[in-house]
Amino acid sequence: MLIIARVILSWVPVRQGGLLYDIVAVLDSVTGPYLNLFRRIIPPMGGVDFSPVIALLALNLAERLVFNIIL
């Protein structure tokens, strides 16, 4: 959910020093390390960053694996 919020807020212009800037900074500090793992593998292509898509797919796969192991 935090990754999706970060992606949506990346489309909104943010002024430094505003409340939205602080929110984006917190989201970036929380999701950035995880997304950077995928940015090293898949660099932005044509100015579009696909790392959030791959990161969400990896989280979904991990969730399914854990769910299947538990049940």
Rosetta silent file (secondary structure, phi, psi, omega in degrees, C-alpha in Angstrom):
SEQUENCE: MLIIARVILSWVPVRQGGLLYDIVAVLDSVTGPYLNLFRRIIPPMGGVDFSPVIALLALNLAERLVFNIIL
SCORE:     score description
SCORE:     0.000 S_00000001
   1 L     0.000  -38.477  179.193    0.000    0.000    0.000 S_00000001
   2 H   -66.799  -35.115  178.634    2.869    2.366    0.785 S_00000001
   3 H   -65.635  -42.482  179.313    4.456    1.651   -2.594 S_00000001
   4 H   -63.800  -41.718  177.444    1.199    2.512   -4.374 S_00000001
   5 H   -61.838  -40.496  178.814    0.902    5.743   -2.374 S_00000001
   6 H   -64.990  -40.471  178.514    4.473    6.653   -3.300 S_00000001
   7 H   -63.743  -45.849  179.977    3.807    6.004   -6.984 S_00000001
   8 H   -63.316  -42.613 -179.724    0.665    8.151   -6.966 S_00000001
   9 H   -70.970  -17.292  177.134    2.413   10.977   -5.134 S_00000001
  10 L   -71.199  -16.979  178.274    5.261   10.891   -7.640 S_00000001
  11 L   -87.158  -11.674 -176.145    2.806   12.283  -10.208 S_00000001
  12 L   -97.729  131.492  175.822    1.911   15.270   -8.010 S_00000001
  13 L   -66.345  134.120 -175.508    4.122   18.363   -8.002 S_00000001
  14 L  -122.099  128.947  175.703    5.566   18.842   -4.515 S_00000001
  15 L   -91.929  137.319  179.290    6.942   22.078   -3.079 S_00000001
  16 L   -65.456  135.657  178.482    9.821   21.803   -0.681 S_00000001
  17 L    95.325   -7.780  179.519    8.854   22.633    2.879 S_00000001
  18 L   -89.067  172.670  179.436    5.180   21.727    2.542 S_00000001
  19 H   -64.040  -42.030  179.662    3.221   18.971    4.246 S_00000001
  20 H   -63.059  -35.130  176.688    3.083   16.913    1.078 S_00000001
  21 H   -61.839  -42.171  178.682    6.874   17.150    0.788 S_00000001
  22 H   -65.155  -40.165  179.183    7.211   15.685    4.288 S_00000001
  23 H   -64.216  -45.087  178.714    4.811   12.859    3.457 S_00000001
  24 H   -63.157  -39.057  179.446    6.714   12.026    0.273 S_00000001
  25 H   -63.151  -41.700  178.860   10.006   12.120    2.177 S_00000001
  26 H   -66.906  -45.917  178.984    8.715    9.635    4.760 S_00000001
  27 H   -61.750  -39.449  179.258    7.275    7.340    2.102 S_00000001
  28 H   -66.833  -38.287  179.427   10.526    7.496    0.153 S_00000001
  29 H   -70.495  -27.509  179.283   12.602    6.666    3.219 S_00000001
  30 H   -82.825  -44.879 -175.212   10.355    3.673    3.996 S_00000001
  31 H   -92.257  -19.006 -175.701    9.916    2.270    0.478 S_00000001
  32 H   -56.653  -49.705 -179.267   13.192    3.471   -1.065 S_00000001
  33 H   -60.075  -39.032  178.701   15.505    0.704    0.188 S_00000001
  34 H   -68.559  -44.487 -179.787   13.141   -2.017   -1.024 S_00000001
  35 H   -67.495  -31.663  179.637   12.576   -0.364   -4.406 S_00000001
  36 H   -64.323  -27.884  174.768   16.313    0.228   -4.844 S_00000001
  37 H   -59.348  -41.385 -177.735   16.826   -3.549   -4.873 S_00000001
  38 H   -83.825  -26.090  177.060   14.729   -3.727   -8.027 S_00000001
  39 H   -67.903  -28.483  176.384   16.090   -0.499   -9.529 S_00000001
  40 H   -69.872  -32.882 -179.367   19.526   -2.120   -9.630 S_00000001
  41 H   -82.027  -45.727 -177.191   18.110   -5.010  -11.648 S_00000001
  42 L  -122.121   99.451  178.779   15.738   -3.036  -13.895 S_00000001
  43 L   -71.643  159.735  177.719   16.833    0.553  -14.536 S_00000001
  44 L   -57.637  135.931 -179.383   14.237    3.135  -15.632 S_00000001
  45 E  -114.364  119.208  178.892   13.411    2.755  -19.327 S_00000001
  46 L    65.308   29.292 -179.821   12.410    5.826  -21.278 S_00000001
  47 L    82.367    3.233 -179.910   11.966    7.821  -18.090 S_00000001
  48 E  -110.020  128.670 -179.114    9.517    5.275  -16.637 S_00000001
  49 L   -96.221  113.277 -179.673   10.454    3.399  -13.472 S_00000001
  50 L   -92.892    1.630 -177.097    9.068   -0.150  -13.486 S_00000001
  51 H   -61.701  -35.993  177.024   10.609   -1.101  -10.132 S_00000001
  52 H   -63.062  -34.833  179.178    7.346   -0.552   -8.166 S_00000001
  53 H   -65.913  -46.973  179.761    5.535   -3.009  -10.436 S_00000001
  54 H   -65.616  -38.921  179.122    8.221   -5.652  -10.012 S_00000001
  55 H   -63.530  -41.872  178.533    8.397   -4.965   -6.264 S_00000001
  56 H   -67.655  -37.381  175.652    4.640   -5.440   -5.876 S_00000001
  57 H   -63.932  -39.920  178.124    4.788   -8.658   -7.904 S_00000001
  58 H   -65.262  -40.642  177.394    7.602   -9.929   -5.656 S_00000001
  59 H   -64.592  -40.296  178.716    5.598   -9.082   -2.531 S_00000001
  60 H   -64.082  -42.520  178.304    2.556  -10.847   -3.954 S_00000001
  61 H   -63.449  -44.376  178.935    4.633  -13.932   -4.764 S_00000001
  62 H   -62.894  -40.233  178.560    6.168  -13.955   -1.275 S_00000001
  63 H   -62.041  -43.863  179.691    2.715  -13.597    0.279 S_00000001
  64 H   -65.321  -40.116  179.352    1.391  -16.561   -1.706 S_00000001
  65 H   -63.697  -45.076  179.329    4.403  -18.707   -0.791 S_00000001
  66 H   -64.664  -41.863  179.335    4.063  -17.941    2.915 S_00000001
  67 H   -61.515  -42.309  179.543    0.314  -18.514    2.763 S_00000001
  68 H   -69.221  -32.850  178.827    0.787  -21.900    1.077 S_00000001
  69 H   -69.966  -39.908 -179.108    3.453  -22.930    3.599 S_00000001
  70 H   -68.158  -41.766 -178.689    1.236  -22.014    6.557 S_00000001
  71 L   -98.048    0.000    0.000   -1.801  -23.814    5.186 S_00000001
